[in-house]
Amino acid sequence: MDEGILRIYQLPFDAVFDDDVSAAMIARCQQQGIPLTVNRYINPEYGQEFERVRGDGRFSGFILYETAGFLKFDEDGGCRLSNDTVAEVCQMMKDD
């Protein structure tokens, strides 16, 4: 395995940090030296969630999900962000 991905769907975001299954996965990935990324749907707290994941040394990435919800093609064949919340997180990533 080259990477682990924590996907939080029906659970609150804190489950990334508090859930027994998440804790076991985090520990196993750390023991094996496997990078671990968090996958999270766009929501009003996206920026705060990104900061929390970025500030936690156990994680190596944060997946912006779902691409079809925030990336749109224009008539010239280019792409643009169509979601202000995602744009904010992208700017945070660039500023890091």
N, C-alpha and C positions, 0 to 999 in steps of 0.2 A: 504494500500500500504506500502511495506517495503523498497522500494528504487526507485528513479527516475533515468532514464538514458537519457542523451542528446546525440543524434546521429546526427552527422553532415555529410551529404553526398554531396549534390550538392552546398552547401554554403561554402564560405571561412571559415577557422578556426576562424577568428575573430567574426563570428556570435555567437559563444558560449558566447561571452562577450557583443556583440553589438545588437543582434537581439531582437526585441520586444517579440517574442514568447519565446525565451530562457530566457529573463529577467523575464517574467511572471512565467515560470516554476520554475526558481531558487527561486523567491520570495515565491511562493506557497509552495515549498518544505521546505524552511527555516521556514516559518510560522508554518508548521505542524511538524517540527522536523524530516523530511524525508531525509536520506542521498541521495546525488546526485552524480552520476558518469558520466564521459565523455567517449563516445565510439568514437574512431577515427581510420580510415584506416591508414595503414603504408604509410609513405611518407618521402621524404628527410628531412623535418623539424620536424620529429617525436620527437626527443630529446628536441627541443625548445618548442614544444607544450606541451609535458609532464611536463617540468619545469614550464611553465606558469600555467597549471592546478594545479600542486602540490603547487605552491606558492599562489594560490587563496583560501582563507579559506572557500569558499562556497562549495567546491567540496570534496568528500570523496574518490574518486578513478578515475582511468584511465584504460580503457579496451584496451588491446592489441588486435587489430583486423586486420586481420582475421587469426585465428590460423592455418588454412591449408596453409597459405602463408609463415609461418615461423617455424613451428614445424614439423620435419620429423622423421619417425621411421628409425632405423638402422636395419641391418640384425640380430642383437642379441636381438631385441625386445625393445631396449632402445629408447629414444628420444633425439634429439639434435636441437638446434636453427640453422636455415639455413639462417638467415638474419642479417647482421651486424648492421643495424639500430635498430632492435628490441633488439639485444644483448646489444647495448649501453644503451637503455632505461631500460632494465632489470638490468644492472649494476648500473644505477642511482637509481633504486628502492632499490637495496641491500645496497647501500651506505648511504641511508637516515636514 
